Amino acid sequence: MIRYHVPALPLKAQILRAMGEACLPIAIEFALRPHQMTLVDLVGQGIICGWLLFFFQQEEPFDLEIDASGIRKIKNGQVGRSVSSERIRYAKESGRGSFRSLTVSEHTLARLGRGSIVIPTRASGYEEIKAQVLAWQETRRTSRVLSVKNSLQSR
């Protein structure tokens, strides 16, 4: 079993990211309806930004445990989520630069956040983790193809 530490983003980066996400409605407003904004528009957008920033939560560091049985996300000494190596159905790398990450899940609905573990590039050993996950996924695909092939040959 190997344990990898994933540090939290620096507070400045977390705040900038939250500001970008919270102020996205203003950018969309300007892009879709180019007009001179009234005071009511600005107050409304300000309320939306303030409300989203109010619910901003700091990211906490966590650990990833990886062994032959799968991956476990450990936060404060407790296992939060786990993905079995035999049941990986979704593994995809997304994002750019320092915000790139690998999403691993047993569910096909991982895009919606269902039961997935997101592994950011700042995780120690990110490339090793990615190689292991992709190897598990390839092994699962190969074994599934072989089982279908064997069942067709036995007919």
VODOZA-958962 format. One record per residue: residue in one letter; x negated, y, z of N, C-alpha, C in turn. Coordinates in pm, 1 decimal. Layout:
BEGIN
   code       n_c1       n_c2       n_c3      ca_c1      ca_c2      ca_c3       c_c1       c_c2       c_c3
      A          X          Y          Z          X          Y          Z          X          Y          Z
...
REM end
This chain:
BEGIN
   code       n_c1       n_c2       n_c3      ca_c1      ca_c2      ca_c3       c_c1       c_c2       c_c3
      M      -85.4     -118.3        0.0        0.0        0.0        0.0      -89.5      124.0        0.0
      I      -58.9      214.1      -89.4     -133.8      339.1     -100.4      -39.9      454.0      -65.0
      R      -91.6      547.8       10.9      -11.0      663.6       51.4      -72.6      789.2       -9.1
      Y       13.2      867.4      -76.4      -28.6      992.5     -137.9       43.5     1106.7      -69.3
      H      -28.8     1216.2      -45.6       30.7     1333.7       18.5       71.2     1434.7      -88.4
      V      190.7     1491.5      -73.9      239.4     1594.8     -165.4      257.6     1722.1      -82.7
      P      166.7     1818.9      -99.7      180.4     1943.1      -22.7      294.9     2028.6      -76.6
      A      346.5     2114.7        6.6      453.0     2207.3      -35.1      392.3     2315.3     -124.0
      L      475.3     2372.6     -207.6      431.3     2488.0     -286.7      398.2     2601.4     -190.9
      P      303.0     2687.1     -226.1      278.2     2804.1     -141.4      406.6     2887.4     -130.4
      L      425.7     2951.1      -17.8      547.7     3027.9        8.2      572.8     3132.7      -99.9
      K      466.7     3198.4     -146.9      481.3     3300.4     -250.2      540.7     3239.0     -377.3
      A      492.2     3122.8     -417.4      543.8     3056.4     -537.8      688.8     3012.6     -517.7
      Q      722.7     2966.5     -397.2      860.9     2925.6     -369.1      955.7     3045.1     -379.2
      I      913.9     3158.7     -324.9      998.7     3277.8     -327.7     1014.8     3328.4     -471.0
      L      905.2     3329.6     -548.1      914.1     3374.0     -687.3     1003.7     3281.9     -769.0
      R      994.9     3153.4     -743.6     1079.4     3057.4     -814.4     1227.5     3080.4     -779.0
      A     1256.2     3100.5     -650.6     1393.8     3125.4     -606.9     1445.9     3257.3     -664.8
      M     1361.3     3359.3     -669.7     1402.7     3488.0     -727.1     1436.0     3470.5     -874.8
      G     1352.5     3394.8     -945.8     1378.2     3370.1    -1087.9     1509.3     3297.8    -1110.0
      E     1535.5     3197.0    -1028.4     1660.2     3120.9    -1041.6     1780.9     3204.4     -999.4
      A     1763.9     3285.6     -896.5     1875.7     3365.1     -846.8     1910.5     3479.3     -942.0
      C     1812.1     3535.2    -1007.2     1837.7     3649.2    -1095.1     1864.0     3607.2    -1239.0
      L     1872.2     3479.4    -1264.6     1903.3     3429.9    -1397.5     2037.7     3482.1    -1449.6
      P     2140.6     3494.9    -1365.2     2267.5     3549.3    -1415.5     2254.8     3689.3    -1475.5
      I     2166.3     3771.3    -1419.9     2147.2     3906.1    -1474.7     2086.1     3897.4    -1614.2
      A     1987.2     3811.7    -1630.4     1922.5     3796.3    -1760.9     2021.5     3743.9    -1864.3
      I     2106.1     3651.5    -1824.5     2206.7     3597.7    -1916.1     2307.6     3706.3    -1953.5
      E     2345.2     3784.8    -1855.6     2439.1     3895.3    -1879.8     2383.6     3991.3    -1984.8
      F     2256.4     4030.7    -1970.6     2195.4     4122.1    -2066.8     2182.2     4057.9    -2204.7
      A     2150.7     3927.2    -2208.0     2130.7     3859.7    -2336.5     2262.3     3840.7    -2411.6
      L     2367.8     3803.4    -2340.8     2494.6     3774.4    -2405.5     2577.9     3898.6    -2435.9
      R     2570.8     3995.8    -2345.3     2653.4     4115.7    -2362.9     2566.5     4240.1    -2346.7
      P     2489.9     4272.9    -2451.0     2404.8     4392.0    -2437.6     2490.4     4518.3    -2429.2
      H     2495.9     4573.3    -2314.1     2572.7     4696.3    -2293.1     2513.5     4768.1    -2172.7
      Q     2559.2     4884.3    -2151.7     2514.0     4958.9    -2035.5     2592.1     4907.2    -1915.3
      M     2518.5     4860.6    -1815.5     2585.6     4802.6    -1699.7     2639.9     4912.9    -1609.8
      T     2758.1     4889.6    -1558.2     2819.9     4983.9    -1466.0     2774.1     4950.6    -1324.8
      L     2809.9     5034.3    -1233.4     2775.5     5013.1    -1093.5     2840.2     4884.1    -1041.3
      V     2961.8     4855.5    -1086.4     3032.2     4733.8    -1044.0     2956.2     4609.2    -1091.1
      D     2904.6     4613.3    -1216.9     2826.3     4500.8    -1269.2     2701.2     4477.8    -1184.1
      L     2630.8     4586.5    -1153.6     2507.0     4574.3    -1075.2     2534.6     4522.5     -934.9
      V     2640.8     4572.0     -872.8     2675.9     4525.7     -737.8     2713.1     4377.6     -741.6
      G     2790.7     4336.6     -841.7     2829.1     4196.2     -854.3     2708.0     4106.1     -872.9
      Q     2617.0     4145.4     -961.5     2495.4     4066.0     -983.2     2407.9     4065.8     -857.3
      G     2403.6     4179.0     -788.8     2326.2     4185.9     -664.0     2382.2     4092.3     -557.9
      I     2514.6     4082.7     -550.3     2578.1     3991.1     -454.9     2543.6     3846.7     -489.8
      I     2547.3     3813.1     -618.4     2512.0     3677.5     -661.2     2366.9     3646.8     -624.3
      C     2275.3     3737.4     -655.6     2133.2     3716.1     -623.1     2112.9     3703.6     -471.9
      G     2174.1     3791.4     -398.0     2160.3     3786.1     -252.2     2215.0     3657.5     -193.9
      W     2329.0     3613.5     -244.0     2391.1     3490.2     -196.3     2300.9     3370.0     -224.8
      L     2244.5     3362.9     -345.2     2156.1     3251.3     -379.3     2027.2     3254.2     -297.4
      L     1972.4     3372.2     -275.6     1850.0     3382.1     -195.8     1876.0     3349.9      -48.6
      F     1997.8     3376.7       -2.1     2033.6     3344.9      135.5     2023.2     3194.8      160.0
      F     2058.8     3116.5       59.5     2054.0     2970.9       74.0     1920.1     2910.8       33.1
      F     1820.1     2995.6        8.0     1685.6     2949.8      -25.5     1629.4     2868.4       90.2
      Q     1580.0     2749.4       58.8     1520.7     2664.5      161.9     1374.7     2639.1      128.7
      Q     1291.0     2648.4      229.8     1150.1     2622.4      208.1     1127.8     2474.7      180.3
      E     1038.6     2448.3       88.2     1003.8     2311.4       55.2      908.0     2258.3      161.4
      E      929.0     2135.7      202.8      843.1     2074.8      303.4      750.3     1973.1      237.6
      P      629.1     1956.2      292.0      540.1     1853.4      237.6      595.4     1714.2      268.6
      F      559.0     1615.9      186.7      602.0     1478.6      209.9      494.9     1382.8      160.5
      D      513.2     1255.7      190.6      420.4     1152.2      147.3      491.6     1054.0       55.6
      L      415.8      993.0      -33.4      467.3      886.5     -119.0      391.8      759.3      -86.9
      E      464.1      653.5      -58.1      402.8      522.4      -35.9      429.9      438.5     -159.6
      I      324.5      382.0     -216.9      340.1      300.7     -336.8      273.0      166.4     -313.8
      D      349.1       61.0     -340.0      294.5      -75.0     -337.3      363.2     -155.5     -446.7
      A      342.7     -284.1     -449.3      398.5     -369.3     -555.4      551.2     -368.3     -556.8
      S      613.5     -341.1     -443.3      760.0     -343.8     -437.7      825.0     -214.0     -485.3
      G      750.6     -102.5     -491.5      808.2       21.8     -539.7      749.5      145.9     -476.2
      I      825.7      254.2     -482.2      785.2      385.4     -429.8      882.0      427.8     -321.0
      R      827.5      485.1     -214.0      909.8      537.9     -106.4      866.8      681.4      -77.9
      K      965.6      769.7      -63.3      939.7      909.0      -27.6      956.6      920.7      123.0
      I      851.0      961.8      191.7      852.0      969.0      338.1      839.6     1114.4      381.8
      K      939.6     1158.2      457.8      942.9     1294.4      509.3      960.2     1286.5      660.2
      N      873.3     1349.6      732.6      877.6     1349.0      879.5      877.8     1207.6      937.2
      G      803.2     1117.9      874.3      791.9      981.2      924.5      907.8      889.3      890.8
      Q     1007.9      937.8      818.6     1124.3      856.1      783.9     1134.3      841.9      632.5
      V     1172.6      722.6      589.3     1189.1      697.8      446.1     1315.6      767.9      398.6
      G     1298.5      860.9      305.4     1412.8      934.9      252.8     1477.3      862.9      136.0
      R     1397.5      827.5       38.0     1446.1      756.1      -79.8     1343.8      651.1     -117.2
      S     1392.3      547.5     -181.6     1300.9      446.2     -232.9     1350.2      397.4     -368.4
      V     1254.6      362.1     -452.7     1284.4      310.5     -585.6     1207.7      180.5     -600.9
      S     1279.3       73.1     -628.7     1218.3      -58.2     -646.0     1146.3      -65.3     -780.1
      S     1028.0     -123.5     -781.5      950.7     -134.4     -904.9     1019.9     -222.5    -1007.8
      E     1103.4     -313.5     -962.1     1172.8     -404.8    -1053.3     1299.1     -343.2    -1113.5
      R     1345.0     -233.0    -1056.2     1473.5     -176.0    -1100.5     1462.0      -36.6    -1160.8
      I     1341.0        6.3    -1196.9     1324.5      139.4    -1254.9     1394.1      144.2    -1390.0
      R     1487.8      237.6    -1403.3     1561.2      253.4    -1529.4     1528.7      386.1    -1595.9
      Y     1471.2      477.6    -1520.4     1444.8      610.2    -1574.1     1313.7      661.7    -1518.7
      A     1222.2      697.8    -1606.6     1096.0      760.9    -1567.6     1060.6      860.1    -1676.4
      K     1057.3      987.2    -1641.0     1031.4     1090.1    -1742.0      952.4     1203.9    -1681.2
      E      855.4     1250.2    -1758.2      777.3     1365.6    -1717.0      837.7     1489.1    -1782.1
      S      852.4     1596.0    -1705.1      911.8     1718.1    -1758.5      843.5     1840.9    -1699.7
      G      870.8     1955.1    -1757.4      814.7     2080.2    -1708.8      683.9     2114.6    -1778.1
      R      627.2     2228.4    -1737.9      501.4     2274.9    -1794.9      408.4     2323.0    -1684.9
      G      280.5     2312.5    -1711.7      178.8     2366.1    -1622.7      188.3     2309.4    -1481.8
      S      181.8     2398.0    -1384.2      184.3     2353.5    -1245.1      323.4     2311.0    -1199.5
      F      425.9     2337.0    -1282.1      561.9     2296.2    -1247.2      602.4     2166.6    -1317.7
      R      504.9     2094.1    -1372.2      532.5     1965.2    -1436.2      559.5     1862.2    -1326.7
      S      648.5     1766.7    -1355.9      680.2     1664.3    -1256.8      725.6     1536.4    -1325.7
      L      720.8     1428.4    -1251.4      765.1     1297.7    -1298.4      887.9     1258.9    -1217.5
      T      996.9     1228.0    -1285.8     1119.9     1186.3    -1219.0     1134.6     1036.1    -1236.9
      V     1152.8      964.9    -1126.1     1164.8      819.0    -1127.0     1295.2      781.8    -1058.0
      S     1372.3      690.1    -1120.7     1500.2      652.0    -1062.5     1541.2      511.4    -1103.7
      E     1626.1      451.3    -1021.1     1687.6      322.1    -1052.3     1816.9      342.3    -1130.2
      H     1861.0      465.7    -1140.5     1989.2      497.5    -1202.6     1968.2      569.7    -1334.9
      T     2056.8      547.4    -1426.9     2048.8      618.6    -1553.5     2096.2      763.5    -1538.7
      L     2160.9      795.1    -1429.3     2208.7      931.3    -1404.7     2104.8     1016.1    -1330.9
      A     1977.5      982.5    -1347.2     1871.8     1055.1    -1277.3     1866.6     1201.2    -1318.0
      R     1909.9     1231.5    -1438.9     1910.2     1370.6    -1484.8     2000.4     1457.1    -1397.5
      L     2098.4     1394.2    -1335.1     2188.8     1467.3    -1246.8     2141.6     1466.7    -1102.0
      G     2023.3     1410.7    -1077.6     1967.5     1406.7     -943.0     2011.5     1287.9     -861.4
      R     2076.2     1190.5     -921.7     2128.5     1074.5     -849.5     2018.3      974.9     -816.3
      G     1983.3      963.9     -689.8     1890.5      862.4     -642.0     1752.3      868.3     -702.3
      S     1704.4      985.4     -735.6     1573.9      995.1     -799.5     1468.0     1047.6     -703.5
      I     1343.4     1015.3     -736.0     1229.1     1070.9     -664.3     1155.5     1157.8     -764.3
      V     1133.5     1283.4     -729.3     1061.9     1376.0     -815.3      920.2     1390.1     -760.4
      I      823.0     1360.0     -846.3      682.2     1363.6     -806.7      615.1     1479.4     -880.1
      P      580.8     1588.2     -809.1      518.6     1703.7     -874.8      370.8     1677.8     -905.0
      T      314.2     1755.5     -996.9      173.7     1737.3    -1034.3       78.9     1769.7     -919.8
      R      122.8     1844.2     -822.7       34.0     1877.5     -711.4       12.9     1761.0     -615.0
      A       82.1     1649.4     -640.4       62.8     1530.1     -557.7      -77.4     1476.0     -581.3
      S     -144.3     1439.2     -473.2     -275.8     1380.2     -490.1     -258.3     1245.9     -562.2
      G     -338.0     1221.2     -663.9     -328.1     1096.7     -738.4     -211.4     1092.1     -835.4
      Y     -167.7     1208.8     -884.5      -51.1     1216.2     -973.6      -66.7     1126.3    -1096.2
      E     -183.0     1131.1    -1160.1     -204.2     1052.2    -1281.6     -199.1      901.9    -1252.2
      E     -251.8      860.5    -1136.8     -245.4      718.9    -1097.4     -100.4      675.4    -1074.8
      I      -24.5      759.5    -1008.1      116.9      730.1     -981.4      192.3      717.3    -1113.6
      K      169.5      813.2    -1203.8      237.5      812.4    -1333.5      203.3      685.0    -1411.1
      A       75.5      647.2    -1413.4       34.6      525.8    -1484.7      101.3      402.2    -1425.3
      Q      109.9      394.8    -1293.0      172.1      279.9    -1226.8      321.9      271.5    -1258.5
      V      390.7      383.8    -1250.8      534.9      386.8    -1278.4      562.8      347.5    -1423.1
      L      487.3      403.6    -1515.7      507.8      370.7    -1656.1      474.7      224.7    -1685.0
      A      376.3      168.7    -1614.4      344.8       25.7    -1629.1      461.0      -59.7    -1577.8
      W      520.9      -21.3    -1465.0      637.1      -94.1    -1412.3      752.2      -88.8    -1511.6
      Q      774.5       29.1    -1567.8      884.6       44.4    -1662.1      860.2      -40.1    -1787.3
      E      738.1      -42.3    -1836.5      705.2     -122.0    -1955.2      719.0     -271.0    -1925.7
      T      676.3     -314.6    -1807.7      689.2     -454.9    -1767.9      836.4     -494.8    -1763.2
      R      919.7     -405.6    -1710.6     1063.6     -433.9    -1702.6     1124.0     -447.1    -1842.2
      R     1085.1     -356.2    -1932.5     1135.9     -363.6    -2070.1     1092.5     -493.1    -2137.9
      T      965.2     -528.2    -2121.8      910.9     -649.1    -2184.2      981.0     -772.6    -2131.9
      S     1001.3     -779.6    -2001.0     1066.7     -897.0    -1943.4     1212.3     -906.0    -1989.5
      R     1278.9     -791.7    -2006.7     1417.1     -791.9    -2053.9     1423.7     -841.5    -2199.0
      V     1330.2     -798.9    -2283.0     1327.0     -843.0    -2422.6     1298.4     -992.6    -2430.3
      L     1205.9    -1039.8    -2347.0     1173.8    -1182.3    -2346.3     1292.1    -1267.0    -2299.7
      S     1366.9    -1218.3    -2200.8     1480.8    -1296.0    -2152.7     1591.6    -1304.0    -2259.1
      V     1612.5    -1194.7    -2333.3     1710.8    -1195.9    -2441.3     1664.1    -1289.9    -2552.1
      K     1536.5    -1285.8    -2584.5     1479.3    -1370.7    -2688.3     1492.6    -1518.3    -2650.9
      N     1462.7    -1550.6    -2524.8     1474.2    -1690.6    -2477.1     1619.1    -1738.7    -2479.1
      S     1712.0    -1650.2    -2441.1     1852.2    -1691.5    -2440.9     1903.7    -1715.1    -2583.3
      L     1853.7    -1637.0    -2679.6     1893.6    -1657.3    -2819.0     1832.8    -1785.2    -2876.6
      Q     1711.1    -1817.9    -2834.2     1645.9    -1940.6    -2882.3     1709.7    -2064.7    -2823.1
      S     1765.6    -2056.6    -2704.4     1824.9    -2173.9    -2639.7     1962.0    -2208.7    -2697.4
      R     2020.4    -2123.1    -2776.3     2152.5    -2149.2    -2834.6     2143.3    -2245.1    -2943.1
REM end
